[in-house]
Amino acid sequence: MLDLIVQGGPIHGHPGADAVGVRCGRIVVVGRAPELGNLRGPKTQVFRLEGRPLLPGFFDAHVHFLKVGLDRTFFVDLSQARTLSEALELLRARAQERPGEWVVGRGWDESRWPEKRYLERADLDRAVPRQPCCAVRVDGHMMVANTLALARCVRPEGELVDRARGHLFEDAVFEVLSLVRPSQEALVEAVAAASRYAASLGVTAVADMDTEALAFRAYATAERRGLLRTRIFAYGKADLLPQLVGLGLRRGFGSPFLRICGVKAFVDGSIGAKTAALFEPYQGEMGKGRVLLGRGELARLWRKVMEAELQLAVHAIGDRAIEEVLAAARLAGVGALDRHRVEHLELPTPHQLDRVKELGLVASMQPNFLQWSGPGRMYEDRLGPTRDARIDPHRWVLERGIPLAFGSDGMPLGPLYGIGLALDPPYYPQRVTWEEALQAYTQGAAFAAFAEDELGTIAPGKWADFVVLSGDPGRVPPKDLQVDATFVAGELVFSR
């Protein structure tokens, strides 16, 4: 007998079907409701769609999942600040609530403020003068610190540290943030909060990037307590590779809710922080960003990852960074069937995309980044209109048959938001159809994590991870759709 029957609406990928049967967390049958009647027992639960569509659960291919939870439970969320002064007021209020403690904000975006300028040390000193305070930009590659927080930075003045303005970049950001450690119990609470939030958005699986040892422990504890209801496919920080190798942990090791995939490497920074590596300078400036990991060093890392039977995910945004990745892949002997990943792949040239295809690399891209593209927006300001018109070229990727996986990078989490931007972007190379976007956020993301046999479509044998939308996505714009229900392994984990 079935444990669950979901019936009464269209089933994505199965024309004419209106019911799905589930047993032991997996899909058993897809068909017409009357056909499933003889499999219904006294304990079978029935969920009625009432005409609403049933889709595979969304799989966010690139997110920092623990950070999503910490933003809701521990850090000061600056993403909704409409002005620089609003951001400072949020930090000031937290300092008053927790005197003597670190105050850490995340998610500010100066491109949305009328001031159109970065936060600076003097701003934070005025708002929070008596305790260490720092605020991380939305992209995570830049941070501003007040005087007390800056005193904890041991790096000298230079490319990554501007003490006069209180600006820290790349590794300097991560080093200072490492001083602010929530307790293990606070991390478990953040995992639970992230999982609940993900379910409300229809996200049933994520590729977690830059997973730290403390995060692995928090995920495992949350799973043991039944608090983790989101499937985590973990890409550890590159410096964890020796530990993974020493333990003999290969890709696929883990449980249904926590699985190791590989490690992540950074080749450049971000466009917002002007640290993405470009061939031509940023608009109106001399700087071209910075390559953080050159092709030789990256190739050596890549070979070690492949020898360990793990997968490499490489962060590369600018065209110069993408060139380093492609050259390193050649040096490392990456083959067309190896299925390694390029994260973001924002500013590739058409020729570079041809080589991405030849090397069998997966394009892990974020459609919600289109919020910064178009006339008068941040990408045009940083890059000029010509380069802005070819940034995030999802259409070019699909035209070449490159595997495409969609994620959010948590800016913000929410597939329907990103899909909506990709359906109606400023420029043609960015545009996709609804079906293409859905596939990238389900099958494509599962393929990128070697999970396509278990996730990504509604089919017998796969996990019963579903999302119920409020309307027909073929007729209703994504901005007007809501997630009405989310199932993971046949369990209702969210209901609106």
Secondary structure as UniProt FT lines:
FT   STRAND          4..7
FT   TURN            12..13
FT   TURN            15..16
FT   STRAND          19..23
FT   TURN            24..25
FT   STRAND          26..31
FT   HELIX           33..36
FT   HELIX           37..39
FT   TURN            42..43
FT   STRAND          45..48
FT   TURN            50..51
FT   STRAND          54..56
FT   STRAND          58..63
FT   HELIX           65..73
FT   STRAND          76..77
FT   TURN            79..80
FT   HELIX           84..97
FT   TURN            99..100
FT   STRAND          103..108
FT   HELIX           110..112
FT   TURN            114..115
FT   HELIX           121..127
FT   STRAND          133..137
FT   TURN            138..139
FT   STRAND          142..145
FT   HELIX           147..150
FT   TURN            151..152
FT   TURN            159..160
FT   STRAND          161..162
FT   TURN            163..166
FT   STRAND          167..169
FT   HELIX           171..177
FT   TURN            178..179
FT   HELIX           184..200
FT   TURN            201..202
FT   STRAND          203..211
FT   HELIX           213..224
FT   TURN            225..226
FT   STRAND          231..237
FT   HELIX           238..240
FT   HELIX           241..247
FT   TURN            251..252
FT   STRAND          254..255
FT   TURN            256..257
FT   STRAND          258..266
FT   TURN            271..274
FT   TURN            283..284
FT   HELIX           295..307
FT   TURN            308..309
FT   STRAND          311..316
FT   HELIX           319..332
FT   TURN            336..337
FT   STRAND          341..344
FT   HELIX           350..358
FT   TURN            359..360
FT   STRAND          362..365
FT   HELIX           367..372
FT   TURN            375..376
FT   HELIX           378..383
FT   HELIX           385..388
FT   TURN            389..390
FT   HELIX           394..399
FT   TURN            400..401
FT   STRAND          404..406
FT   TURN            409..412
FT   HELIX           415..423
FT   HELIX           428..430
FT   HELIX           434..440
FT   TURN            441..442
FT   HELIX           443..448
FT   TURN            449..450
FT   TURN            452..454
FT   TURN            460..461
FT   STRAND          466..469
FT   TURN            473..475
FT   HELIX           478..480
FT   STRAND          483..488
FT   TURN            489..490
FT   STRAND          491..495
//
